[in-house]
Amino acid sequence: MYSLSENKLPKQQTPYYLYDSSLLKATLAQITDYTATSPFKVHYAIKACANPAILDIIAKAGFGADCVSGGEIKAAVKAGFNPESIVYAGVGKSDEEIRYALSCGIGCFNVESVEELEIIQEIAAAESKIATVALRVNPDIDAHTHHYITTGLKENKFGIDLRMLDNAVAKATNMANIKLCGLHFHIGSQITTMEPFVLLCKKINQLLAKFQSEGINITQVNVGGGLGIDYEHPDENPFAPFKPYFDTFRQNLDSGKISLVHFELGRSVVAQCGTLISRVLYVKQGVNKKFVIIDAGMNDLLRPALYGAHHNIENISNTDSTAVERYDVVGPICESSDIFATDELLPITQRGDLIAIRSAGAYGETMASTYNMRTLTPYVIV
Ligand SMILES: *Cc1c(COP(=O)(O)O)cnc(C)c1O
């Protein structure tokens, strides 16, 4: 794996994203290994990182793609993902996006409401096409994660409520241009224990048994993504717990009823291979605190400001941890939430030092903006 030492870093103006292709490839190889002997198909969730160099590596590794917009479908097709292996979710698919997805021949629409189902039927009929769909079910499972990234609770905007599912399934099976292929679930993100996934499996088994008893044979499920990573110890745990994760589904899903299980992993695929590299502009003495002001801001990496997320922060110019100090590490943006960490223990830090913000490969570059008229964050892949 690439080691973050100052003299080996590329000569690139900070801030920038640094991607480690060997770590990404090792991660993809693990996933492939742990899914090889089961009817499991993994789709990479493009929204985690749509960098073309990253997409190229993931497409070549034979993964499918999970998209949440027409733009992502376009990026996936361009990167060489097989259209048939593209699944498409999203509560607000526009007519243009639905038409575009149909024209690409994507594998499956993950449909989030009866209202959407009716529009897909209408558009598919007008184009004399058959749209393959899975109904996204809101299973009402608490993923025990941040409330902004839990998606499977009752009051959430995502998916079809369990009480409305029978109606949606009946409608889908009766529509001439809709082929119902399965049920879709995605309960949240950065899930670090297996318990929510076990609950999900049990719910899926119940639902499939119920439909089977009513003569409706649903044999494919998409269990979404959400597997978490270790933000605090990226070196000790460079890989998400893929083995327990896939074992959980192997052991808990009723294999007698299911012919194919789709997964949609985003964060766990790309988070650890990305680092945001920035430089210290000032070490500012406050009244009670010292601020390390770096040249990366919330426009480059939004997660801390958006979710209060914490990334491991390292001074790669001074690694001498025998003399440390507590700093608030902040960006230059004119927002009080532009803070990467408070009271972070770092080696004595000075102007010009390089700072690495770790585990930034997922929901980093994809969320970057030009807020404050800043340059869109560049990247280097090594
Ligand atoms: C975001 C998303 C994923 C990926 O989630 P991760 O936590 O990054 O694995 C999968 N499926 C859907 C529908 C999503 O919206």
The ligand as a Tripos MOL2 file, in Angstrom:
@<TRIPOS>MOLECULE
LIG
   15    15     1     0     0
SMALL
NO_CHARGES

@<TRIPOS>ATOM
      1 C1        -25.8710    5.3730   -0.9630 C.3       1 LIG1
      2 C2        -26.5120    4.1130   -1.3470 C.ar      1 LIG1
      3 C3        -25.7820    2.9090   -1.2850 C.ar      1 LIG1
      4 C4        -24.3630    2.8380   -0.8000 C.3       1 LIG1
      5 O1        -24.2530    3.0150    0.5650 O.3       1 LIG1
      6 P1        -22.8540    2.8270    1.3060 P.3       1 LIG1
      7 O2        -23.1720    3.1150    2.7110 O.co2     1 LIG1
      8 O3        -21.8990    3.7950    0.7200 O.co2     1 LIG1
      9 O4        -22.4270    1.4090    1.0850 O.co2     1 LIG1
     10 C5        -26.4280    1.7680   -1.7020 C.ar      1 LIG1
     11 N1        -27.7170    1.7820   -2.1500 N.ar      1 LIG1
     12 C6        -28.4230    2.9070   -2.2090 C.ar      1 LIG1
     13 C7        -29.8130    2.8610   -2.7110 C.3       1 LIG1
     14 C8        -27.8590    4.1120   -1.8020 C.ar      1 LIG1
     15 O5        -28.5850    5.2290   -1.8480 O.3       1 LIG1
@<TRIPOS>BOND
     1     1     2 1
     2     2     3 ar
     3     2    14 ar
     4     3     4 1
     5     3    10 ar
     6     4     5 1
     7     5     6 1
     8     6     7 2
     9     6     8 1
    10     6     9 1
    11    10    11 ar
    12    11    12 ar
    13    12    13 1
    14    12    14 ar
    15    14    15 1
@<TRIPOS>SUBSTRUCTURE
     1 LIG1         1 GROUP 0 **** ****
